[in-house]
Amino acid sequence: MLESLHISNYALIDSVDISFAPGLNIITGETGAGKSVMLGALSLILGDRADSRVVADHDSKSVIEATFAVGRYPGLKEFCVSNDLEWDDAVCILRREISPTGRSRAFVNDSPVTLALLRGVAMQLVDIHSQHQNLLLSRPEYQMQMLDSLAGNEGRLSVHATRYAAFRQAMKRLKTLKVRIEQDRRDEEYTRYQLEQLDELAPIAGEQDELEQRRDILSNLTELKSWLTQALDVLSEGRNSAAEQIASSIEAVNAIESVLPAKASIPGRLESLAIELGDIVSTLQKVDERLQADPSELEYVEERLNAIYGMEHRHNVDTVEALIAIREELSMRLSALNDSDGSIAELEKEARRARSLARESAAEITAARIEAGRQLAAKLQELAVPLGMKNLQCKINVNPADLSVTGADSVEFLFSFNKNQSPMPVGETASGGEISRLMLCVKSIIASRMQLPSIIFDEIDTGVSGDVASKMGRMMADLGRNIQVIAITHLPQVAAKGEAHFKVYKEDDEHSTHTRISRLDSAARLDEIAMMVSDGAVTAEARANARALLDNQN
């Protein structure tokens, strides 16, 4: 339950601290006193967008902090722990801070969190029903959400969403394949022509680099041969060549070997030098023999390279390896065309299998919705009778619809409020007061099934009065025996049913107006209800009527 609420520097509220009670908490106050301001502040705890305009004093930030008792809600603990949030088995504290610039920060148990995570925690702690939400009852998406909540369809919907996504992916792959095959069939003749050209060229990996290197050699053959001749002449073939010089050195060294240091091994080193030189000369001679001028070879290399370059330009690539990849792709496309019927049949089989699984999970959701709709209709009729709607007939239809991520249903809530009246959509047949009473019944059912710690009603009793208002108040009090209920109301019949009563009012100082809230003691509560009974004047008769309402609390 919501144990306490702190609001500071928010709109007309400089600072308020409220400690709520279990059961039914009543909040009253004149129109414009600031009840909606408090509700707006509390809605920030639920993850609503922040606005810098609510920060009254621009020298400090606005802070809204709510403390909830959470001992009986293990699901919330699991949610927080799984999201790496600090956990206290006794309380859960939600805080929102808004800076004067409009920047917002959110915290759960003093851990900074995103708004989405704050909203995920808050939705398991409190539900705020404002007046405009009465219109939700006529919306199919809200009706569907209501049935799913009552049916406990969360797990089923998760499984179905996964299966439906798999079905959509299978259908997408099938459609893509069909489009590609259709395009390939239109281009088949051109594809075969391209493949034939590549097959005729028969490119080989690494071929282009080798040909370009060979072309460079052949194109510069005369110059290369000249350098080779010069090298060979210097090393071994010319007069006073290196070979001759080394041979003479060996002869001379041998003649003076007796005076040379033995460790220097000069004769042996010269012999090694002569052998190494001979090996170099042999290699250069072989290169010289290989570099023979052959005009036809250069012509072949040029023609082959031109053919490769032309094919690369045609396919907008610059390597032989890319041409080989294109040839393989073209070959695969033609092979796929030959086996296209089999490929389509396989994907169609996969799509049918995925659709079958999705329909199976959708059927489970449908069955749960039908049963939840039957129970909801019966419970609504039961709860509506004491609220002056003894002729209410409720019919909840779960109709077949196209398969979607939410199942394969459309939902329709139909109501009739009078005898001999055919059930119709609520927006076409109900008055404002009837919709308010229906929504109270709906919220009572949902809150008890979902085991929310707290629920807040913002003038859900709009459009009713007299005995019906008293019965609505009693229903809220009954609901408060299981969960905490906070009701903002203008009706004395409802206010008298509360276990704790708070009054919102405005107070002026020298500089500004402030919104205050205080918990009323017995005497102040009697006067407040008397004012509500008499529309502002606290008379003896009004006090007597208020006393009668309080005495008839149960």
Buried (B, 14 or more C-beta within 10 A) or exposed (E): BBBBBBBBBBBBBBEBEBEBBBBBBBBBBBEEBBBBBBBBBBBBBBBBEBEBEBBBEEEEBBBBBBBBBBEEBEEBBEBBEEBEBEBEEEEBBBBBBBBBEEEBBBBBBEBEBEBEBBBBBBBBBBBBBBBEBBEBBBEEEBBBBBBBBBBEBEEBBEBBBBBBEBBBEBBEEBEEBBEBBEEBEEBEEEBBEBBEBBEEBEBEEEBBEEBEEBBEBBEEBEEBBEEBBEBBEEBBBBEEBBBEEBEEBBEEBEEEEEEEEEEEEBBEEBBEBBEEBBEBBEEBBEBBEEBEEEEEBBEBBBEBBEBBEEBBEEBEBEBBBBBBEBBEEBBEBBEBBEEBEEBBEEBBEBBEEBBEBBBEBBBBBBEBBBBBBEBBBEBBBEBBEBBBBEBBBBBBBBEEBEBBBBBBBBBBBBBBBEEEEEBBBBEEBBEEBBBBBBBBBBBBBBBBBBEBBBBBBBBBBBBBEEEBBBBBBBBBBBBBEEBBBBBBBBBBBBBBBBBBBBBBBBEEEEEEEBBBBEBBEEEEBBBBBBBBBBEEEBEEEBBEBBBEBBEEBE
